Amino acid sequence: MASSVAASISSCFHGEHLSSSRSSLFSRDTLSFSPFISSGNNSNGKKQFLVLAKRLSGLEEAMRIRREREQRTTNPTKRRTPLRRLKVSPRLPVPDHIQKPPYVSTKVLPEISSEFQIHDEEGIERMRAACHLAAKVLEYAGTLVRPSVTTNEIDKAVHQMIIDNGAYPSPLGYGGFPKSVCTSVNECMCHGIPDSRQLQDGDIINIDVTVYLNGYHGDTSKTFFCGNVNDAAKRLVKVTEECMERGIAVCKDGALFRKIGKRISEHAEKFGFGVVERFVGHGVGTVFHSEPLILHHRNEKPGSMVKGQTFTIEPILTLGTTECITWEDNWTTLTRDGSLAAQFEHTILITATGAEILTKC
């Protein structure tokens, strides 16, 4: 599950400074980016509006034009119906013998831990076990994606597989989250709550799985195709996965965290896609979410990676705007313009020479 970072707005369309590097995960405040608009009268007495926006570089402008052209010329298989909240079934039970994370006993959203999670050999082996299970569960969840299946049915199946393996579904009860998995369909950026909506032919869906096994969390997600998906959606999903892979490729002991965002942004811009700034990767281990917060966009975040450290890289890319809105459930976050969003996520372990992907099957 992604962490949420609020960004401040200056005189630019997108703010350049983070208001807090430790803002609460899954922020309760809907964040939007808006241009500042000043008004006045011209010589004819007519109202004028001046929109102040960030100056685009030649490359950024070319990519924007390319993206707009592709969106106009790509014919979807059918017109999508905007998402809306449907019936959410009751929370599923977890057997008493299964170890539960401490936050389950309260609906209060936990603070992000300030401690980096760096493991000894025993801790690394436990992380490998938790991440391997998460990867297997995600792989199984993907086989369930087809038209007419509900996201609630996916949640139920995932829940059962996790508890059958003696683990706890980490999202369940996290800050009051009511389900065992996040299912984010089409324009949903992340944190979609499974409900009675049936998947439709042409949908894309991100399934975000985290398991808590023997005191350690393993966290991973992937965007899947449902039936016949149009070319624009396929391109978005492919590039999003490539962005994650490029971010992972720069990781090793001593590498700067900001290199991750640079690599991801460079690749996304080649295809005219936006990189969502609000949601970030995070440290993961005995604690579900901790420092470091991993920014997927260009940034000047200080700090270097350390051998034995585990964290997630989980970029979200969009076909249109990166602005977002959050439903009243305080979780489900959509693109403001209804354009598609895709996400991929791996938990990685920093080594002396690179990064070991722990959530790979």
C-alpha positions in Angstrom: 0.0 0.0 0.0 1.3 3.4 -1.0 2.1 6.2 1.4 0.6 9.7 1.0 2.6 12.8 0.9 1.0 16.3 0.8 2.7 18.8 -1.5 2.6 22.6 -1.1 1.5 24.9 -3.9 3.5 27.9 -4.9 2.9 30.0 -8.0 3.2 26.9 -10.2 0.6 24.4 -11.4 2.5 21.6 -9.5 4.1 22.5 -6.2 7.8 21.9 -6.0 8.2 21.5 -2.3 6.9 18.8 0.0 5.1 20.2 3.0 6.0 17.2 5.1 8.2 14.2 4.4 6.4 12.4 7.1 2.7 13.2 6.5 0.3 10.5 7.5 -0.1 7.5 5.2 -3.4 7.6 3.3 -4.0 11.3 4.1 -7.5 12.1 5.3 -7.4 15.4 3.4 -8.1 15.4 -0.3 -5.2 16.9 -2.1 -5.6 18.9 -5.3 -3.3 21.0 -7.4 -4.9 24.0 -9.0 -3.5 26.9 -11.0 -3.7 30.3 -9.4 -6.1 32.5 -11.4 -6.1 36.3 -11.2 -8.9 38.4 -12.8 -9.1 41.9 -14.1 -10.7 44.0 -16.8 -9.3 44.8 -20.2 -9.6 48.1 -22.1 -13.0 47.1 -23.3 -14.3 46.5 -19.8 -14.5 42.7 -20.3 -13.3 40.3 -17.7 -9.9 38.6 -18.2 -8.4 35.7 -16.4 -4.7 35.0 -16.1 -3.5 31.5 -15.3 -0.1 31.2 -13.8 1.5 27.8 -14.6 4.9 26.3 -14.5 6.9 26.9 -17.7 7.3 23.7 -19.7 10.6 22.6 -21.2 10.7 21.8 -24.8 10.7 18.0 -24.0 7.8 18.3 -21.6 5.8 20.4 -24.1 6.4 17.8 -26.9 5.4 15.0 -24.6 2.2 16.8 -23.6 1.2 17.3 -27.3 2.0 13.7 -28.1 -0.1 12.4 -25.2 -3.1 14.6 -26.2 -2.8 13.5 -29.8 -2.8 9.8 -28.8 -5.7 10.3 -26.5 -7.7 11.9 -29.4 -6.8 9.2 -31.9 -7.0 6.0 -29.7 -10.5 4.5 -29.9 -11.4 2.5 -26.8 -13.3 -0.7 -27.1 -16.2 1.0 -25.4 -17.0 4.0 -23.3 -16.2 3.4 -19.7 -18.7 4.1 -16.9 -17.1 6.2 -14.1 -16.5 4.3 -10.9 -19.0 4.7 -8.1 -19.2 3.1 -4.7 -21.3 -0.1 -4.5 -22.1 -2.5 -1.7 -19.2 -3.3 0.6 -19.6 -6.6 2.5 -18.8 -7.1 6.2 -15.2 -7.5 7.3 -14.0 -11.1 7.1 -12.8 -12.9 10.3 -9.3 -14.0 11.0 -8.6 -17.1 13.3 -7.4 -16.3 16.8 -4.2 -18.4 16.4 -2.9 -16.1 13.6 -0.4 -13.4 14.7 -1.9 -10.0 14.2 -0.1 -6.6 13.8 -0.5 -4.2 16.7 -2.7 -1.7 14.8 -5.5 -4.2 14.4 -6.8 -3.3 17.9 -7.5 0.3 17.0 -9.0 2.3 14.1 -6.5 5.1 14.6 -4.2 5.5 11.5 -0.7 4.6 12.7 2.1 7.2 12.3 4.9 6.4 9.8 7.8 5.1 11.8 10.9 7.3 11.7 13.3 4.3 11.9 14.7 2.7 8.8 14.2 -1.0 8.7 17.6 -2.7 8.4 17.7 -6.4 9.0 20.1 -9.0 10.3 20.3 -12.5 8.6 17.3 -13.8 10.5 15.2 -10.8 9.7 16.1 -11.0 6.0 15.0 -14.6 5.9 11.7 -13.7 7.5 11.3 -10.9 5.1 11.9 -13.3 2.2 9.2 -15.6 3.5 6.6 -12.9 3.9 7.4 -11.4 0.5 7.3 -14.8 -1.2 3.9 -15.5 0.2 2.7 -12.0 -0.9 4.0 -12.6 -4.4 2.2 -16.0 -4.6 -1.1 -14.5 -3.4 -0.8 -11.7 -5.9 -0.2 -14.2 -8.7 -3.3 -16.2 -7.6 -5.4 -13.0 -7.4 -4.4 -12.2 -11.0 -5.9 -15.4 -12.2 -9.3 -14.4 -10.9 -9.4 -11.2 -13.0 -12.1 -11.6 -15.7 -15.3 -10.0 -16.8 -18.3 -10.4 -14.3 -16.0 -11.2 -11.3 -16.5 -8.7 -8.4 -13.7 -7.1 -6.6 -15.3 -8.4 -3.4 -14.9 -12.0 -4.7 -11.2 -11.3 -5.3 -10.9 -10.0 -1.7 -12.6 -13.0 -0.3 -10.3 -15.4 -2.2 -7.2 -13.5 -1.2 -8.2 -13.4 2.4 -8.7 -17.1 2.5 -5.3 -17.9 0.9 -3.5 -15.6 3.3 -5.0 -17.1 6.4 -4.7 -20.7 5.0 -0.9 -19.9 5.0 -0.9 -18.8 8.6 -0.5 -15.1 7.8 -2.6 -12.0 8.4 -3.8 -9.7 5.5 -2.0 -6.5 6.5 -4.6 -3.9 5.1 -7.4 -5.4 7.2 -8.1 -3.0 10.0 -5.2 -0.7 9.1 -6.6 2.7 10.1 -10.1 1.2 9.8 -9.6 -0.2 6.3 -12.4 -2.7 5.9 -10.9 -5.3 3.5 -7.9 -7.6 3.1 -6.7 -6.3 -0.2 -6.8 -3.1 -2.3 -8.5 -3.3 -5.7 -8.1 -0.2 -7.8 -9.9 -0.2 -11.1 -9.4 2.1 -14.1 -9.3 5.7 -12.9 -8.6 4.6 -9.3 -5.0 5.5 -8.4 -4.9 3.4 -5.3 -6.6 2.2 -2.1 -9.7 1.0 -3.8 -12.1 -0.9 -1.4 -13.4 -4.2 -2.8 -17.2 -4.1 -3.3 -20.0 -5.6 -5.4 -18.9 -4.0 -8.7 -18.4 -6.5 -11.5 -15.2 -6.2 -13.6 -16.0 -5.2 -17.2 -14.3 -6.2 -20.4 -11.6 -3.6 -21.1 -11.0 -2.7 -17.4 -7.5 -2.5 -15.8 -7.2 -3.3 -12.1 -4.4 -2.9 -9.7 -4.4 -5.5 -6.9 -2.3 -4.6 -3.9 -1.4 -7.4 -1.5 0.4 -7.2 1.8 0.8 -10.1 4.2 2.0 -10.2 7.8 3.9 -13.4 8.5 5.9 -14.2 11.6 6.1 -10.6 12.5 7.1 -9.2 9.1 5.2 -7.5 6.2 5.6 -8.3 2.5 4.1 -5.8 0.2 3.5 -6.0 -3.6 1.0 -4.9 -6.3 0.5 -5.3 -10.0 -2.0 -4.0 -12.6 -3.8 -6.7 -14.6 -5.9 -6.6 -17.8 -9.5 -7.7 -17.8 -10.6 -9.1 -21.1 -9.9 -7.0 -24.2 -8.0 -3.8 -23.2 -7.3 -1.0 -25.6 -3.8 0.0 -26.8 -3.6 3.2 -24.7 -4.2 1.2 -21.5 -1.8 -1.5 -22.5 0.9 1.1 -23.2 0.3 2.8 -19.8 0.5 -0.5 -17.9 3.7 -1.6 -19.8 5.5 1.7 -19.2 4.5 1.8 -15.5 6.1 -1.6 -14.9 9.2 -0.5 -16.8 9.4 2.6 -14.6 9.3 0.5 -11.5 12.1 -1.7 -12.9 14.2 1.3 -13.8 13.8 2.6 -10.3 14.9 -0.7 -8.8 17.9 -0.8 -11.2 19.6 2.2 -9.5 19.4 0.8 -6.0 22.4 -0.5 -4.1 24.3 0.2 -0.9 25.3 3.9 -0.9 23.0 5.0 -3.8 21.0 8.2 -3.4 17.3 7.8 -2.9 16.6 10.6 -5.3 18.0 8.6 -8.2 14.8 6.5 -8.1 12.5 9.4 -8.9 14.9 10.7 -11.6 14.9 7.4 -13.5 11.2 6.9 -13.2 10.4 10.4 -14.3 12.7 10.2 -17.3 11.1 7.1 -18.6 7.5 8.2 -18.0 8.1 11.5 -19.8 9.3 9.7 -23.0 5.7 8.5 -23.4 3.9 11.6 -22.1 2.7 10.0 -18.9 2.3 11.7 -15.6 3.9 10.5 -12.4 1.7 10.8 -9.3 3.5 12.7 -6.5 1.1 12.3 -3.7 1.6 8.5 -3.1 5.1 7.2 -2.4 7.0 4.0 -1.5 8.0 3.3 2.1 10.2 1.3 4.4 8.6 -2.1 5.2 9.5 -4.9 7.6 8.3 -5.5 11.2 6.5 -2.2 10.7 4.0 -1.8 7.8 5.1 1.8 6.8 8.3 3.6 7.9 11.0 5.9 6.6 12.4 6.2 4.1 9.6 7.6 2.0 10.4 6.8 -1.7 9.5 9.7 -4.0 8.8 8.5 -7.6 9.1 12.0 -9.2 12.2 14.2 -9.6 13.3 15.5 -6.2 16.2 16.6 -4.1 15.4 14.3 -1.1 18.6 13.7 0.9 19.8 10.3 2.1 21.5 7.1 0.8 20.5 3.4 0.8 22.0 1.0 3.3 22.8 -2.7 2.9 20.2 -4.8 4.7 17.5 -2.2 4.3 14.0 -3.0 2.9 11.5 -0.7 1.2 9.0 -0.6 -1.6 9.1 1.1 -5.0 5.5 1.6 -6.3 5.1 4.3 -9.0 1.6 5.3 -10.2 1.4 6.7 -13.8 -1.6 8.3 -15.4 -2.9 8.9 -19.0 -4.1 12.4 -18.0 -3.8 14.6 -15.0 -2.0 13.6 -11.8 -4.5 15.6 -9.7 -6.7 13.4 -7.6 -9.9 13.3 -5.5 -10.6 11.0 -2.6 -14.1 9.6 -1.8 -15.8 10.1 1.5 -14.6 6.6 2.6 -11.2 8.4 3.0 -9.4 5.7 1.0 -10.5 5.4 -2.6 -8.5 7.9 -4.6 -9.2 8.7 -8.3 -7.7 10.8 -11.0 -9.6 14.1 -11.1 -10.2 13.9 -14.8 -11.3 10.3 -14.9 -8.2 9.2 -16.9 -6.7 5.8 -16.4 -4.0 5.1 -13.7 -1.7 2.1 -13.3 0.7 1.0 -10.5 3.3 -1.7 -9.9 5.1 -2.4 -6.6 7.9 -4.6 -5.3 9.5 -4.9 -1.9 13.3 -4.8 -2.3 16.3 -5.6 -0.2 19.4 -3.4 -0.6 22.6 -5.4 -1.1 26.3 -4.4 -1.6 26.0 -4.6 -5.4 22.3 -3.9 -6.1 18.8 -4.8 -5.0 17.2 -8.2 -4.4 13.5 -8.2 -5.4 11.8 -10.0 -2.5 8.3 -10.1 -4.0 9.2 -11.9 -7.2 7.7 -15.3 -7.7 
